[in-house]
């Protein structure tokens, strides 16, 4: 007697993402944790930027960015070139984000040499950005800005028709150094981690492991640093 | 003999749907273009009084959010992840909007206190 195949719903094996037996997000543990870390870091940065926004909103007059950032360090331009230097910094950081994502792409193909070259380019981009930030900071220090410090003559930093205020100039300086400093610290750690990954690529760790997933995770961190800069750039230099 | 019936559902994002070198450079030029537009507004349109600053500021913010979208979606690859992961990252960022609303409101009261 032949039995025909009877399938009751209870015999069905579900293979939907949430049916169990596999990762529903189909990403590595480390990559998911990197995402959640970045989410928490996004909260930290947005708290800082929103605090800056709240203080600025409540101030009757606020120093104008293009009156403060007028010079291009390493050149003889001291005045009349607003935003030029920060434009260069923005370009460097976007560029290093591109080299990073090209490295990740090469990692998917398992091309060790290509990954290594793109990582070298990313590290160089990171150091260039840090160098630019060091130049900008030292320039501002020479002008008299700092945490709890500001130049004696502040009238030139305020837009025409507003009353110059020492309190708000000081708030601006403190917030500027804190937020760009915190971002710069992230860039610095990103460069260090990129160097560690580069060494591991060169000695073949990820070839032995069979996956370049680590490059991807560090890439996420590096892009996040770029993402934060996009916001810092807008809210400190443009708005 | 009972057959095991598999109920396959199609994944919304196939494996091949990912970043290629061409796409990476496309995104780069989008980011560069948006930044160039921001500089054009900040260095030309606003100083020449073609666009007042209170119109330029919302434009900057929209352009910034556009850049953020391109970085997160393409460079950070979030567009190609499973929809569950996308939501678990994006939905909590609503708290940031909450903090913006609360502190903006609060800062208007600080004006009165000064």
Interface residues (C-beta under 8 A of the other chain):
Chain A: X3 X5 X6 X7 X11 X12 X13 X14 X15 X16 X17 X18 X24 X25 X26 X27 X32 X35 X36 X39 X42 X43 X46 X47 X50 X51 X53 X54 X55 X57 X58 X60 X66 X82 X83 X87 X90 X91 X94 X95 X97 X98 X100 X101 X102 X104 X105 X108 X216 X219 X220 X223 X224 X226 X227 X230 X231 X234 X237 X238 X239
Chain B: X1 X2 X3 X4 X5 X6 X7 X8 X9 X11 X18 X19 X20 X21 X24 X25 X28 X31 X32 X35 X38 X39 X41 X42 X43 X56 X57 X60 X61 X63 X64 X67 X68 X71 X72 X74 X75 X76 X77 X81 X82 X84 X85 X89 X92 X93 X95 X96 X99 X100 X103 X104 X106 X107 X108 X110 X111 X114
